[in-house]
Structure formats: C-alpha cells, structure tokens
Amino acid sequence: MSDSTVTIELVEKYLALTDEARSKATSIAKGAAEEERLVSMLRMCDDYASDASHFMKEGDLVRAFAAINYSHAWLDAAVRIGLLDGHGDDRLFTLP
C-alpha cells in the first residue's frame, strides 16, 4: 500500500478522530453573536462528517477523506478563533 492510498481504515480513523474532537471541544462563545457563529460552524462540521460517512458507504473514499478533513477543519477553526475550548489537546486541535 502506498502512502497516497485512501483506504476504508484511513477514513474510519479520521472519522473517529473528528468524533473524538467534536466530543471534547466545549463552547467558550461569549454572547449571542458568537454563539450563533459557533452553531453555524458546528453545523458545518456535522454536515461534512455526515457527508464523509455517506461517501464511504458509497465507496467513494477520496470524497469521504476530503469531507472528514473539512469537518475537522471547522472544529480547528472554532478552537483557533476562540469559540471552542480544545482543552490544550494539540493532538486533536491546532491550538491558538
């Protein structure tokens, strides 16, 4: 297997990693405007994770891998801009 091969196992690994990150991160949004932005970002995270699962079930592993990485990026962005607390976990998040 080449390092550039997308496998079911690889997609499942990143689905699990993103699920773990989604469960660990907690809101630190202040006020209604920040909370609204966070809800929107988390919806994007969840939608891309759902897309990743759908693509994986359809056998489209490249799109599944792309989608789960987009999903995780929404979490990273929310941590980075201070709407989510990543609790110092630099394995799951790109910390500020």
Order of alpha helices (4+ residues) and beta strands (2+ residues): alpha-beta-alpha-alpha-beta
